[in-house]
Structure formats: structure tokens, C-alpha cells
Amino acid sequence: MPLEKLKKYKLAYDPICKEKQYSFQSGAVFTIITTKDLEAQPQYEVGLTEKDTYFPVDEVQRVAFKTDAGKRLTPHQWAVYDFTLSIPCGRVTTYKDVSLAVGGSPRSVGNALRNNPFAPYVPCHRVIASNLYIGGYIGEWGPTAKTGTKVNQKIDLLSREGVTFNQRGFLANENYLWKGSSSSER
């Protein structure tokens, strides 16, 4: 398979949600808006960019791929990103379940997702702790860590997909939990 070229605005599209979502970053704030939001405001106010993003899909491109920091990804990181791509919109899974599916430890899964160079295309925000706590996001753990703003972004992204958490940061309904495509969904 050749290297797949994706436009920035297509990165947050998920056919399971059945709604195209556009994503853009303004300063430290990452925003996802839906097509309904776009209809309500002129295109120039949205601030979308046409920056191209590449996601290597075959072994040759993956071996050659380097992050912005110049580092190569390990086979374990690729396995984590491939599995994370299969998590449906509106569902979450745990670091432990990802590690059981691809090998390694929950901590190694967390480290791979912390350094995810393909976000939001690889939806790392859909992975939570095995005790159903919100877990970390972009290197910050829990809503009370430092500023809590990064984890609040994770909570916001998941709430836009219909996944809710209680005030203490735990999954509100276990029906949102996804155990993988090979097992029966709950």
C-alpha cells in the first residue's frame, strides 16, 4: 500500500459517528467542530488549515517514518496506533485491554499514546485506565494534575462523542466500554 495522504480537516472524520468533524488548533486549544457548526458560521471564521498529514500504511514507509523530533517509531508503537484506530467513536477501551491485544504493558501503551504523532487521526483520547478513570492525555494524568486542562480536553473530546464521566473522573456508564473487535461488544 502506498503512503496515504490525508488533509487536516479529514483527520477527525469517523464513519461510525456518521458526522464529519473538522479539527484545528489555535494556540494551546484544540477544537473539533461538526458540519452543523460550520453551517452556522462563515468558513473564514473557522480558521481551518490545509496542512497535509501523512500516515504510513505499509512496512516500507513505517520503517522510513520519523517524528517531528527525528525519532523512529517502534513496532510496538505502530501496533498500538493500529489497534487504537479500530476503537469506534463513542466508545472507550483501557490501556490494559490495548496491551492484551497488542502485547507489552499498560504503561508501554500509555507511553506510545502519550507520544502519538498522528492525533487526532489515531484517537488516543479513547483509551482510559483499567479502573475506568479518565487516565492521562498528552502527558498529564487526571483532571487535578497541574492545570488539568489537557485532561479536560480529553473529557471534552469524549463528551462530543457521547461518552460521559462523573465529577470524580470515572466512566459514567460501562456500556461505553469496548473490548475489541474480536470480542463481543458490551
CNS distance restraints for C-alpha pairs under 8 A (distance, minus, plus):
assign (resid   1 and name CA) (resid  57 and name CA) 6.45 0.50 0.50
assign (resid   1 and name CA) (resid  58 and name CA) 5.64 0.50 0.50
assign (resid   2 and name CA) (resid  56 and name CA) 7.89 0.50 0.50
assign (resid   2 and name CA) (resid  57 and name CA) 6.93 0.50 0.50
assign (resid   2 and name CA) (resid  58 and name CA) 6.89 0.50 0.50
assign (resid   3 and name CA) (resid  54 and name CA) 7.11 0.50 0.50
assign (resid   3 and name CA) (resid  55 and name CA) 6.77 0.50 0.50
assign (resid   3 and name CA) (resid  56 and name CA) 5.18 0.50 0.50
assign (resid   3 and name CA) (resid  57 and name CA) 5.96 0.50 0.50
assign (resid   3 and name CA) (resid  58 and name CA) 7.26 0.50 0.50
assign (resid   3 and name CA) (resid  61 and name CA) 6.64 0.50 0.50
assign (resid   4 and name CA) (resid  54 and name CA) 6.07 0.50 0.50
assign (resid   4 and name CA) (resid  55 and name CA) 5.81 0.50 0.50
assign (resid   4 and name CA) (resid  56 and name CA) 6.33 0.50 0.50
assign (resid   4 and name CA) (resid  57 and name CA) 6.69 0.50 0.50
assign (resid   5 and name CA) (resid  52 and name CA) 6.93 0.50 0.50
assign (resid   5 and name CA) (resid  53 and name CA) 6.31 0.50 0.50
assign (resid   5 and name CA) (resid  54 and name CA) 5.04 0.50 0.50
assign (resid   5 and name CA) (resid  55 and name CA) 6.93 0.50 0.50
assign (resid   6 and name CA) (resid  10 and name CA) 6.55 0.50 0.50
assign (resid   6 and name CA) (resid  11 and name CA) 7.00 0.50 0.50
assign (resid   6 and name CA) (resid  52 and name CA) 6.03 0.50 0.50
assign (resid   6 and name CA) (resid  53 and name CA) 5.36 0.50 0.50
assign (resid   6 and name CA) (resid  54 and name CA) 6.02 0.50 0.50
assign (resid   6 and name CA) (resid  55 and name CA) 7.59 0.50 0.50
assign (resid   7 and name CA) (resid  11 and name CA) 6.83 0.50 0.50
assign (resid   7 and name CA) (resid  50 and name CA) 6.26 0.50 0.50
assign (resid   7 and name CA) (resid  51 and name CA) 6.49 0.50 0.50
assign (resid   7 and name CA) (resid  52 and name CA) 4.92 0.50 0.50
assign (resid   7 and name CA) (resid  53 and name CA) 6.05 0.50 0.50
assign (resid   8 and name CA) (resid  23 and name CA) 7.24 0.50 0.50
assign (resid   8 and name CA) (resid  24 and name CA) 7.81 0.50 0.50
assign (resid   8 and name CA) (resid  49 and name CA) 6.89 0.50 0.50
assign (resid   8 and name CA) (resid  50 and name CA) 5.96 0.50 0.50
assign (resid   8 and name CA) (resid  51 and name CA) 5.72 0.50 0.50
assign (resid   8 and name CA) (resid  52 and name CA) 5.91 0.50 0.50
assign (resid   8 and name CA) (resid  53 and name CA) 6.25 0.50 0.50
assign (resid   9 and name CA) (resid  13 and name CA) 7.93 0.50 0.50
assign (resid   9 and name CA) (resid  21 and name CA) 7.51 0.50 0.50
assign (resid   9 and name CA) (resid  22 and name CA) 4.87 0.50 0.50
assign (resid   9 and name CA) (resid  23 and name CA) 5.84 0.50 0.50
assign (resid   9 and name CA) (resid  24 and name CA) 7.63 0.50 0.50
assign (resid   9 and name CA) (resid  48 and name CA) 7.26 0.50 0.50
assign (resid   9 and name CA) (resid  49 and name CA) 7.61 0.50 0.50
assign (resid   9 and name CA) (resid  50 and name CA) 7.30 0.50 0.50
assign (resid  10 and name CA) (resid  20 and name CA) 7.80 0.50 0.50
assign (resid  10 and name CA) (resid  21 and name CA) 7.53 0.50 0.50
assign (resid  10 and name CA) (resid  22 and name CA) 6.74 0.50 0.50
assign (resid  11 and name CA) (resid  22 and name CA) 7.59 0.50 0.50
assign (resid  11 and name CA) (resid  23 and name CA) 7.36 0.50 0.50
assign (resid  11 and name CA) (resid 120 and name CA) 6.27 0.50 0.50
assign (resid  11 and name CA) (resid 121 and name CA) 4.67 0.50 0.50
assign (resid  12 and name CA) (resid  20 and name CA) 7.36 0.50 0.50
assign (resid  12 and name CA) (resid  21 and name CA) 5.44 0.50 0.50
assign (resid  12 and name CA) (resid  22 and name CA) 6.13 0.50 0.50
assign (resid  12 and name CA) (resid  23 and name CA) 6.32 0.50 0.50
assign (resid  12 and name CA) (resid  32 and name CA) 7.76 0.50 0.50
assign (resid  12 and name CA) (resid 120 and name CA) 6.02 0.50 0.50
assign (resid  12 and name CA) (resid 121 and name CA) 5.77 0.50 0.50
assign (resid  13 and name CA) (resid  19 and name CA) 7.16 0.50 0.50
assign (resid  13 and name CA) (resid  20 and name CA) 4.92 0.50 0.50
assign (resid  13 and name CA) (resid  21 and name CA) 5.29 0.50 0.50
assign (resid  13 and name CA) (resid  22 and name CA) 7.33 0.50 0.50
assign (resid  14 and name CA) (resid  18 and name CA) 6.66 0.50 0.50
assign (resid  14 and name CA) (resid  19 and name CA) 7.02 0.50 0.50
assign (resid  14 and name CA) (resid  20 and name CA) 6.80 0.50 0.50
assign (resid  14 and name CA) (resid  21 and name CA) 7.77 0.50 0.50
assign (resid  14 and name CA) (resid  89 and name CA) 6.71 0.50 0.50
assign (resid  15 and name CA) (resid  19 and name CA) 6.95 0.50 0.50
assign (resid  15 and name CA) (resid  20 and name CA) 7.84 0.50 0.50
assign (resid  16 and name CA) (resid  88 and name CA) 6.39 0.50 0.50
assign (resid  16 and name CA) (resid  89 and name CA) 5.85 0.50 0.50
assign (resid  17 and name CA) (resid  89 and name CA) 5.70 0.50 0.50
assign (resid  17 and name CA) (resid  90 and name CA) 7.39 0.50 0.50
assign (resid  17 and name CA) (resid 161 and name CA) 7.48 0.50 0.50
assign (resid  19 and name CA) (resid  34 and name CA) 7.03 0.50 0.50
assign (resid  19 and name CA) (resid  35 and name CA) 7.22 0.50 0.50
assign (resid  20 and name CA) (resid  34 and name CA) 6.19 0.50 0.50
assign (resid  20 and name CA) (resid  35 and name CA) 6.14 0.50 0.50
assign (resid  21 and name CA) (resid  32 and name CA) 6.30 0.50 0.50
assign (resid  21 and name CA) (resid  33 and name CA) 5.66 0.50 0.50
assign (resid  21 and name CA) (resid  34 and name CA) 4.51 0.50 0.50
assign (resid  21 and name CA) (resid  35 and name CA) 6.38 0.50 0.50
assign (resid  22 and name CA) (resid  32 and name CA) 5.60 0.50 0.50
assign (resid  22 and name CA) (resid  33 and name CA) 5.39 0.50 0.50
assign (resid  22 and name CA) (resid  34 and name CA) 6.16 0.50 0.50
assign (resid  22 and name CA) (resid  35 and name CA) 7.54 0.50 0.50
assign (resid  22 and name CA) (resid  48 and name CA) 7.92 0.50 0.50
assign (resid  23 and name CA) (resid  30 and name CA) 7.35 0.50 0.50
assign (resid  23 and name CA) (resid  31 and name CA) 5.67 0.50 0.50
assign (resid  23 and name CA) (resid  32 and name CA) 4.44 0.50 0.50
assign (resid  23 and name CA) (resid  33 and name CA) 6.44 0.50 0.50
assign (resid  23 and name CA) (resid  48 and name CA) 7.49 0.50 0.50
assign (resid  24 and name CA) (resid  30 and name CA) 6.10 0.50 0.50
assign (resid  24 and name CA) (resid  31 and name CA) 5.64 0.50 0.50
assign (resid  24 and name CA) (resid  32 and name CA) 6.74 0.50 0.50
assign (resid  24 and name CA) (resid  47 and name CA) 7.26 0.50 0.50
assign (resid  24 and name CA) (resid  48 and name CA) 5.90 0.50 0.50
assign (resid  24 and name CA) (resid  49 and name CA) 7.21 0.50 0.50
assign (resid  25 and name CA) (resid  29 and name CA) 5.81 0.50 0.50
assign (resid  25 and name CA) (resid  30 and name CA) 4.49 0.50 0.50
assign (resid  25 and name CA) (resid  31 and name CA) 6.16 0.50 0.50
assign (resid  26 and name CA) (resid  30 and name CA) 6.48 0.50 0.50
assign (resid  26 and name CA) (resid  31 and name CA) 7.87 0.50 0.50
assign (resid  30 and name CA) (resid 153 and name CA) 7.62 0.50 0.50
assign (resid  32 and name CA) (resid 157 and name CA) 7.70 0.50 0.50
assign (resid  33 and name CA) (resid  37 and name CA) 6.03 0.50 0.50
assign (resid  33 and name CA) (resid  38 and name CA) 7.34 0.50 0.50
assign (resid  34 and name CA) (resid  38 and name CA) 6.58 0.50 0.50
assign (resid  35 and name CA) (resid  39 and name CA) 6.39 0.50 0.50
assign (resid  36 and name CA) (resid  40 and name CA) 6.75 0.50 0.50
assign (resid  37 and name CA) (resid  41 and name CA) 6.83 0.50 0.50
assign (resid  38 and name CA) (resid  42 and name CA) 7.03 0.50 0.50
assign (resid  38 and name CA) (resid  43 and name CA) 6.93 0.50 0.50
assign (resid  38 and name CA) (resid  46 and name CA) 7.57 0.50 0.50
assign (resid  41 and name CA) (resid  45 and name CA) 6.90 0.50 0.50
assign (resid  41 and name CA) (resid  46 and name CA) 7.63 0.50 0.50
assign (resid  42 and name CA) (resid  46 and name CA) 7.24 0.50 0.50
assign (resid  43 and name CA) (resid  47 and name CA) 7.54 0.50 0.50
assign (resid  44 and name CA) (resid  48 and name CA) 7.99 0.50 0.50
assign (resid  55 and name CA) (resid 118 and name CA) 7.11 0.50 0.50
assign (resid  56 and name CA) (resid  61 and name CA) 5.37 0.50 0.50
assign (resid  56 and name CA) (resid  62 and name CA) 5.44 0.50 0.50
assign (resid  56 and name CA) (resid  65 and name CA) 7.29 0.50 0.50
assign (resid  57 and name CA) (resid  61 and name CA) 7.00 0.50 0.50
assign (resid  57 and name CA) (resid  62 and name CA) 7.02 0.50 0.50
assign (resid  58 and name CA) (resid  62 and name CA) 6.19 0.50 0.50
assign (resid  59 and name CA) (resid  63 and name CA) 6.10 0.50 0.50
assign (resid  60 and name CA) (resid  64 and name CA) 6.46 0.50 0.50
assign (resid  61 and name CA) (resid  65 and name CA) 5.90 0.50 0.50
assign (resid  62 and name CA) (resid  73 and name CA) 7.82 0.50 0.50
assign (resid  63 and name CA) (resid  72 and name CA) 7.44 0.50 0.50
assign (resid  63 and name CA) (resid  73 and name CA) 7.91 0.50 0.50
assign (resid  64 and name CA) (resid  72 and name CA) 7.65 0.50 0.50
assign (resid  65 and name CA) (resid  72 and name CA) 6.20 0.50 0.50
assign (resid  65 and name CA) (resid  73 and name CA) 7.48 0.50 0.50
assign (resid  66 and name CA) (resid  70 and name CA) 5.14 0.50 0.50
assign (resid  66 and name CA) (resid  71 and name CA) 5.10 0.50 0.50
assign (resid  66 and name CA) (resid  72 and name CA) 4.67 0.50 0.50
assign (resid  66 and name CA) (resid  73 and name CA) 7.06 0.50 0.50
assign (resid  67 and name CA) (resid  71 and name CA) 5.26 0.50 0.50
assign (resid  67 and name CA) (resid  72 and name CA) 6.41 0.50 0.50
assign (resid  67 and name CA) (resid  73 and name CA) 7.69 0.50 0.50
assign (resid  67 and name CA) (resid 117 and name CA) 6.62 0.50 0.50
assign (resid  73 and name CA) (resid  77 and name CA) 6.06 0.50 0.50
assign (resid  73 and name CA) (resid  78 and name CA) 6.87 0.50 0.50
assign (resid  74 and name CA) (resid  78 and name CA) 6.48 0.50 0.50
assign (resid  75 and name CA) (resid  79 and name CA) 6.20 0.50 0.50
assign (resid  76 and name CA) (resid  80 and name CA) 6.24 0.50 0.50
assign (resid  76 and name CA) (resid 102 and name CA) 7.52 0.50 0.50
assign (resid  76 and name CA) (resid 103 and name CA) 7.74 0.50 0.50
assign (resid  76 and name CA) (resid 104 and name CA) 7.66 0.50 0.50
assign (resid  77 and name CA) (resid  81 and name CA) 6.21 0.50 0.50
assign (resid  77 and name CA) (resid 109 and name CA) 7.64 0.50 0.50
assign (resid  77 and name CA) (resid 112 and name CA) 5.39 0.50 0.50
assign (resid  78 and name CA) (resid  82 and name CA) 6.05 0.50 0.50
assign (resid  79 and name CA) (resid  83 and name CA) 6.13 0.50 0.50
assign (resid  79 and name CA) (resid 102 and name CA) 6.07 0.50 0.50
assign (resid  80 and name CA) (resid  84 and name CA) 6.01 0.50 0.50
assign (resid  80 and name CA) (resid  98 and name CA) 7.03 0.50 0.50
assign (resid  80 and name CA) (resid  99 and name CA) 7.95 0.50 0.50
assign (resid  80 and name CA) (resid 102 and name CA) 6.52 0.50 0.50
assign (resid  80 and name CA) (resid 109 and name CA) 6.50 0.50 0.50
assign (resid  80 and name CA) (resid 112 and name CA) 7.02 0.50 0.50
assign (resid  80 and name CA) (resid 113 and name CA) 7.67 0.50 0.50
assign (resid  81 and name CA) (resid  85 and name CA) 6.21 0.50 0.50
assign (resid  81 and name CA) (resid 113 and name CA) 7.62 0.50 0.50
assign (resid  81 and name CA) (resid 116 and name CA) 7.77 0.50 0.50
assign (resid  81 and name CA) (resid 122 and name CA) 6.16 0.50 0.50
assign (resid  82 and name CA) (resid  86 and name CA) 7.02 0.50 0.50
assign (resid  82 and name CA) (resid 122 and name CA) 7.89 0.50 0.50
assign (resid  83 and name CA) (resid  87 and name CA) 7.24 0.50 0.50
assign (resid  83 and name CA) (resid  98 and name CA) 7.20 0.50 0.50
assign (resid  83 and name CA) (resid 101 and name CA) 7.89 0.50 0.50
assign (resid  83 and name CA) (resid 102 and name CA) 7.49 0.50 0.50
assign (resid  84 and name CA) (resid  98 and name CA) 7.74 0.50 0.50
assign (resid  84 and name CA) (resid 122 and name CA) 6.25 0.50 0.50
assign (resid  84 and name CA) (resid 123 and name CA) 6.35 0.50 0.50
assign (resid  84 and name CA) (resid 124 and name CA) 6.59 0.50 0.50
assign (resid  84 and name CA) (resid 126 and name CA) 7.87 0.50 0.50
assign (resid  84 and name CA) (resid 127 and name CA) 7.99 0.50 0.50
assign (resid  85 and name CA) (resid 121 and name CA) 7.68 0.50 0.50
assign (resid  85 and name CA) (resid 122 and name CA) 5.30 0.50 0.50
assign (resid  85 and name CA) (resid 123 and name CA) 6.40 0.50 0.50
assign (resid  86 and name CA) (resid 180 and name CA) 7.87 0.50 0.50
assign (resid  86 and name CA) (resid 181 and name CA) 7.66 0.50 0.50
assign (resid  87 and name CA) (resid  91 and name CA) 6.80 0.50 0.50
assign (resid  87 and name CA) (resid  92 and name CA) 6.93 0.50 0.50
assign (resid  87 and name CA) (resid  93 and name CA) 7.44 0.50 0.50
assign (resid  87 and name CA) (resid 123 and name CA) 7.77 0.50 0.50
assign (resid  87 and name CA) (resid 126 and name CA) 7.16 0.50 0.50
assign (resid  87 and name CA) (resid 178 and name CA) 7.35 0.50 0.50
assign (resid  87 and name CA) (resid 180 and name CA) 7.27 0.50 0.50
assign (resid  88 and name CA) (resid  92 and name CA) 7.77 0.50 0.50
assign (resid  89 and name CA) (resid 161 and name CA) 6.20 0.50 0.50
assign (resid  90 and name CA) (resid 158 and name CA) 7.05 0.50 0.50
assign (resid  90 and name CA) (resid 161 and name CA) 4.65 0.50 0.50
assign (resid  90 and name CA) (resid 162 and name CA) 5.49 0.50 0.50
assign (resid  90 and name CA) (resid 163 and name CA) 5.73 0.50 0.50
assign (resid  90 and name CA) (resid 176 and name CA) 6.82 0.50 0.50
assign (resid  91 and name CA) (resid 126 and name CA) 6.83 0.50 0.50
assign (resid  91 and name CA) (resid 163 and name CA) 6.78 0.50 0.50
assign (resid  91 and name CA) (resid 176 and name CA) 4.73 0.50 0.50
assign (resid  91 and name CA) (resid 177 and name CA) 5.77 0.50 0.50
assign (resid  91 and name CA) (resid 178 and name CA) 5.86 0.50 0.50
assign (resid  92 and name CA) (resid 126 and name CA) 4.63 0.50 0.50
assign (resid  92 and name CA) (resid 127 and name CA) 5.58 0.50 0.50
assign (resid  92 and name CA) (resid 128 and name CA) 6.85 0.50 0.50
assign (resid  92 and name CA) (resid 163 and name CA) 7.93 0.50 0.50
assign (resid  92 and name CA) (resid 176 and name CA) 6.02 0.50 0.50
assign (resid  92 and name CA) (resid 177 and name CA) 5.07 0.50 0.50
assign (resid  92 and name CA) (resid 178 and name CA) 5.59 0.50 0.50
assign (resid  93 and name CA) (resid  97 and name CA) 6.58 0.50 0.50
assign (resid  93 and name CA) (resid  98 and name CA) 7.32 0.50 0.50
assign (resid  93 and name CA) (resid 126 and name CA) 6.44 0.50 0.50
assign (resid  93 and name CA) (resid 127 and name CA) 5.02 0.50 0.50
assign (resid  93 and name CA) (resid 128 and name CA) 6.16 0.50 0.50
assign (resid  93 and name CA) (resid 177 and name CA) 5.56 0.50 0.50
assign (resid  93 and name CA) (resid 178 and name CA) 5.09 0.50 0.50
assign (resid  93 and name CA) (resid 179 and name CA) 6.22 0.50 0.50
assign (resid  93 and name CA) (resid 180 and name CA) 7.87 0.50 0.50
assign (resid  94 and name CA) (resid  98 and name CA) 6.33 0.50 0.50
assign (resid  94 and name CA) (resid 127 and name CA) 5.10 0.50 0.50
assign (resid  94 and name CA) (resid 128 and name CA) 4.70 0.50 0.50
assign (resid  94 and name CA) (resid 129 and name CA) 5.26 0.50 0.50
assign (resid  94 and name CA) (resid 130 and name CA) 5.19 0.50 0.50
assign (resid  94 and name CA) (resid 132 and name CA) 7.45 0.50 0.50
assign (resid  95 and name CA) (resid  99 and name CA) 6.19 0.50 0.50
assign (resid  95 and name CA) (resid 106 and name CA) 4.83 0.50 0.50
assign (resid  95 and name CA) (resid 107 and name CA) 7.49 0.50 0.50
assign (resid  95 and name CA) (resid 109 and name CA) 6.07 0.50 0.50
assign (resid  95 and name CA) (resid 110 and name CA) 6.49 0.50 0.50
assign (resid  95 and name CA) (resid 127 and name CA) 6.04 0.50 0.50
assign (resid  95 and name CA) (resid 128 and name CA) 6.12 0.50 0.50
assign (resid  95 and name CA) (resid 129 and name CA) 5.83 0.50 0.50
assign (resid  95 and name CA) (resid 130 and name CA) 6.54 0.50 0.50
assign (resid  96 and name CA) (resid 100 and name CA) 6.19 0.50 0.50
assign (resid  96 and name CA) (resid 105 and name CA) 7.12 0.50 0.50
assign (resid  96 and name CA) (resid 106 and name CA) 4.77 0.50 0.50
assign (resid  96 and name CA) (resid 129 and name CA) 7.46 0.50 0.50
assign (resid  96 and name CA) (resid 130 and name CA) 6.05 0.50 0.50
assign (resid  97 and name CA) (resid 101 and name CA) 6.22 0.50 0.50
assign (resid  97 and name CA) (resid 106 and name CA) 7.96 0.50 0.50
assign (resid  97 and name CA) (resid 130 and name CA) 7.92 0.50 0.50
assign (resid  97 and name CA) (resid 179 and name CA) 6.73 0.50 0.50
assign (resid  97 and name CA) (resid 180 and name CA) 7.99 0.50 0.50
assign (resid  98 and name CA) (resid 102 and name CA) 6.17 0.50 0.50
assign (resid  98 and name CA) (resid 103 and name CA) 7.84 0.50 0.50
assign (resid  98 and name CA) (resid 106 and name CA) 7.35 0.50 0.50
assign (resid  98 and name CA) (resid 109 and name CA) 7.00 0.50 0.50
assign (resid  99 and name CA) (resid 103 and name CA) 4.92 0.50 0.50
assign (resid  99 and name CA) (resid 104 and name CA) 5.40 0.50 0.50
assign (resid  99 and name CA) (resid 105 and name CA) 5.37 0.50 0.50
assign (resid  99 and name CA) (resid 106 and name CA) 5.37 0.50 0.50
assign (resid  99 and name CA) (resid 108 and name CA) 7.89 0.50 0.50
assign (resid  99 and name CA) (resid 109 and name CA) 6.20 0.50 0.50
assign (resid 100 and name CA) (resid 104 and name CA) 7.44 0.50 0.50
assign (resid 100 and name CA) (resid 105 and name CA) 7.85 0.50 0.50
assign (resid 104 and name CA) (resid 108 and name CA) 6.24 0.50 0.50
assign (resid 104 and name CA) (resid 109 and name CA) 7.28 0.50 0.50
assign (resid 105 and name CA) (resid 109 and name CA) 6.43 0.50 0.50
assign (resid 106 and name CA) (resid 110 and name CA) 6.21 0.50 0.50
assign (resid 107 and name CA) (resid 111 and name CA) 6.18 0.50 0.50
assign (resid 108 and name CA) (resid 112 and name CA) 6.17 0.50 0.50
assign (resid 109 and name CA) (resid 113 and name CA) 6.21 0.50 0.50
assign (resid 110 and name CA) (resid 114 and name CA) 5.91 0.50 0.50
assign (resid 110 and name CA) (resid 136 and name CA) 8.00 0.50 0.50
assign (resid 111 and name CA) (resid 115 and name CA) 6.38 0.50 0.50
assign (resid 112 and name CA) (resid 116 and name CA) 6.17 0.50 0.50
assign (resid 113 and name CA) (resid 124 and name CA) 5.75 0.50 0.50
assign (resid 113 and name CA) (resid 138 and name CA) 7.99 0.50 0.50
assign (resid 114 and name CA) (resid 137 and name CA) 6.67 0.50 0.50
assign (resid 114 and name CA) (resid 138 and name CA) 5.13 0.50 0.50
assign (resid 114 and name CA) (resid 139 and name CA) 5.56 0.50 0.50
assign (resid 115 and name CA) (resid 138 and name CA) 7.42 0.50 0.50
assign (resid 116 and name CA) (resid 122 and name CA) 7.58 0.50 0.50
assign (resid 116 and name CA) (resid 124 and name CA) 7.41 0.50 0.50
assign (resid 118 and name CA) (resid 122 and name CA) 5.52 0.50 0.50
assign (resid 119 and name CA) (resid 123 and name CA) 6.17 0.50 0.50
assign (resid 119 and name CA) (resid 124 and name CA) 6.91 0.50 0.50
assign (resid 120 and name CA) (resid 124 and name CA) 7.34 0.50 0.50
assign (resid 125 and name CA) (resid 137 and name CA) 6.81 0.50 0.50
assign (resid 125 and name CA) (resid 154 and name CA) 5.57 0.50 0.50
assign (resid 125 and name CA) (resid 157 and name CA) 7.28 0.50 0.50
assign (resid 125 and name CA) (resid 158 and name CA) 7.16 0.50 0.50
assign (resid 126 and name CA) (resid 158 and name CA) 7.09 0.50 0.50
assign (resid 127 and name CA) (resid 135 and name CA) 7.87 0.50 0.50
assign (resid 128 and name CA) (resid 132 and name CA) 6.20 0.50 0.50
assign (resid 128 and name CA) (resid 133 and name CA) 6.22 0.50 0.50
assign (resid 128 and name CA) (resid 134 and name CA) 5.15 0.50 0.50
assign (resid 128 and name CA) (resid 135 and name CA) 5.03 0.50 0.50
assign (resid 128 and name CA) (resid 136 and name CA) 7.41 0.50 0.50
assign (resid 129 and name CA) (resid 133 and name CA) 5.22 0.50 0.50
assign (resid 129 and name CA) (resid 134 and name CA) 6.31 0.50 0.50
assign (resid 129 and name CA) (resid 135 and name CA) 5.06 0.50 0.50
assign (resid 132 and name CA) (resid 170 and name CA) 5.50 0.50 0.50
assign (resid 132 and name CA) (resid 171 and name CA) 5.41 0.50 0.50
assign (resid 133 and name CA) (resid 169 and name CA) 5.65 0.50 0.50
assign (resid 133 and name CA) (resid 170 and name CA) 4.23 0.50 0.50
assign (resid 133 and name CA) (resid 171 and name CA) 6.25 0.50 0.50
assign (resid 134 and name CA) (resid 142 and name CA) 6.51 0.50 0.50
assign (resid 134 and name CA) (resid 151 and name CA) 7.82 0.50 0.50
assign (resid 134 and name CA) (resid 155 and name CA) 7.53 0.50 0.50
assign (resid 134 and name CA) (resid 165 and name CA) 7.54 0.50 0.50
assign (resid 134 and name CA) (resid 169 and name CA) 5.45 0.50 0.50
assign (resid 134 and name CA) (resid 170 and name CA) 5.82 0.50 0.50
assign (resid 134 and name CA) (resid 171 and name CA) 6.92 0.50 0.50
assign (resid 135 and name CA) (resid 141 and name CA) 5.67 0.50 0.50
assign (resid 135 and name CA) (resid 142 and name CA) 5.58 0.50 0.50
assign (resid 135 and name CA) (resid 151 and name CA) 7.91 0.50 0.50
assign (resid 136 and name CA) (resid 140 and name CA) 5.24 0.50 0.50
assign (resid 136 and name CA) (resid 141 and name CA) 3.93 0.50 0.50
assign (resid 136 and name CA) (resid 142 and name CA) 5.75 0.50 0.50
assign (resid 136 and name CA) (resid 151 and name CA) 6.29 0.50 0.50
assign (resid 137 and name CA) (resid 141 and name CA) 6.50 0.50 0.50
assign (resid 137 and name CA) (resid 150 and name CA) 6.03 0.50 0.50
assign (resid 137 and name CA) (resid 151 and name CA) 5.33 0.50 0.50
assign (resid 137 and name CA) (resid 154 and name CA) 6.38 0.50 0.50
assign (resid 138 and name CA) (resid 150 and name CA) 6.60 0.50 0.50
assign (resid 138 and name CA) (resid 151 and name CA) 7.91 0.50 0.50
assign (resid 140 and name CA) (resid 145 and name CA) 6.46 0.50 0.50
assign (resid 140 and name CA) (resid 146 and name CA) 7.86 0.50 0.50
assign (resid 140 and name CA) (resid 148 and name CA) 7.37 0.50 0.50
assign (resid 140 and name CA) (resid 150 and name CA) 6.48 0.50 0.50
assign (resid 140 and name CA) (resid 151 and name CA) 6.60 0.50 0.50
assign (resid 141 and name CA) (resid 145 and name CA) 5.90 0.50 0.50
assign (resid 141 and name CA) (resid 151 and name CA) 6.96 0.50 0.50
assign (resid 142 and name CA) (resid 148 and name CA) 6.68 0.50 0.50
assign (resid 142 and name CA) (resid 151 and name CA) 6.00 0.50 0.50
assign (resid 142 and name CA) (resid 169 and name CA) 7.36 0.50 0.50
assign (resid 143 and name CA) (resid 147 and name CA) 7.63 0.50 0.50
assign (resid 143 and name CA) (resid 148 and name CA) 4.26 0.50 0.50
assign (resid 143 and name CA) (resid 149 and name CA) 7.18 0.50 0.50
assign (resid 143 and name CA) (resid 150 and name CA) 7.98 0.50 0.50
assign (resid 143 and name CA) (resid 151 and name CA) 5.47 0.50 0.50
assign (resid 143 and name CA) (resid 152 and name CA) 6.30 0.50 0.50
assign (resid 143 and name CA) (resid 169 and name CA) 7.18 0.50 0.50
assign (resid 144 and name CA) (resid 148 and name CA) 5.26 0.50 0.50
assign (resid 148 and name CA) (resid 152 and name CA) 6.09 0.50 0.50
assign (resid 149 and name CA) (resid 153 and name CA) 6.30 0.50 0.50
assign (resid 150 and name CA) (resid 154 and name CA) 6.64 0.50 0.50
assign (resid 151 and name CA) (resid 155 and name CA) 6.26 0.50 0.50
assign (resid 152 and name CA) (resid 156 and name CA) 6.03 0.50 0.50
assign (resid 153 and name CA) (resid 157 and name CA) 6.10 0.50 0.50
assign (resid 154 and name CA) (resid 158 and name CA) 6.20 0.50 0.50
assign (resid 155 and name CA) (resid 159 and name CA) 6.00 0.50 0.50
assign (resid 155 and name CA) (resid 164 and name CA) 7.67 0.50 0.50
assign (resid 155 and name CA) (resid 165 and name CA) 7.52 0.50 0.50
assign (resid 156 and name CA) (resid 160 and name CA) 6.22 0.50 0.50
assign (resid 157 and name CA) (resid 161 and name CA) 6.67 0.50 0.50
assign (resid 158 and name CA) (resid 162 and name CA) 6.37 0.50 0.50
assign (resid 158 and name CA) (resid 163 and name CA) 5.14 0.50 0.50
assign (resid 158 and name CA) (resid 164 and name CA) 7.00 0.50 0.50
assign (resid 159 and name CA) (resid 163 and name CA) 4.88 0.50 0.50
assign (resid 159 and name CA) (resid 164 and name CA) 5.50 0.50 0.50
assign (resid 163 and name CA) (resid 171 and name CA) 7.85 0.50 0.50
assign (resid 163 and name CA) (resid 172 and name CA) 7.99 0.50 0.50
assign (resid 163 and name CA) (resid 176 and name CA) 6.49 0.50 0.50
assign (resid 164 and name CA) (resid 171 and name CA) 6.25 0.50 0.50
assign (resid 164 and name CA) (resid 172 and name CA) 5.55 0.50 0.50
assign (resid 164 and name CA) (resid 173 and name CA) 7.34 0.50 0.50
assign (resid 165 and name CA) (resid 169 and name CA) 5.54 0.50 0.50
assign (resid 165 and name CA) (resid 170 and name CA) 5.18 0.50 0.50
assign (resid 165 and name CA) (resid 171 and name CA) 4.39 0.50 0.50
assign (resid 165 and name CA) (resid 172 and name CA) 4.59 0.50 0.50
assign (resid 165 and name CA) (resid 173 and name CA) 7.84 0.50 0.50
assign (resid 166 and name CA) (resid 170 and name CA) 5.48 0.50 0.50
assign (resid 166 and name CA) (resid 171 and name CA) 6.41 0.50 0.50
assign (resid 166 and name CA) (resid 172 and name CA) 5.37 0.50 0.50
assign (resid 175 and name CA) (resid 186 and name CA) 5.84 0.50 0.50
assign (resid 176 and name CA) (resid 186 and name CA) 7.77 0.50 0.50
assign (resid 177 and name CA) (resid 186 and name CA) 6.83 0.50 0.50
assign (resid 178 and name CA) (resid 185 and name CA) 5.91 0.50 0.50
assign (resid 178 and name CA) (resid 186 and name CA) 6.70 0.50 0.50
assign (resid 179 and name CA) (resid 183 and name CA) 6.20 0.50 0.50
assign (resid 179 and name CA) (resid 184 and name CA) 7.30 0.50 0.50
assign (resid 179 and name CA) (resid 185 and name CA) 6.32 0.50 0.50
assign (resid 179 and name CA) (resid 186 and name CA) 7.78 0.50 0.50
assign (resid 180 and name CA) (resid 184 and name CA) 7.68 0.50 0.50
assign (resid 180 and name CA) (resid 185 and name CA) 7.33 0.50 0.50
assign (resid 181 and name CA) (resid 185 and name CA) 7.57 0.50 0.50
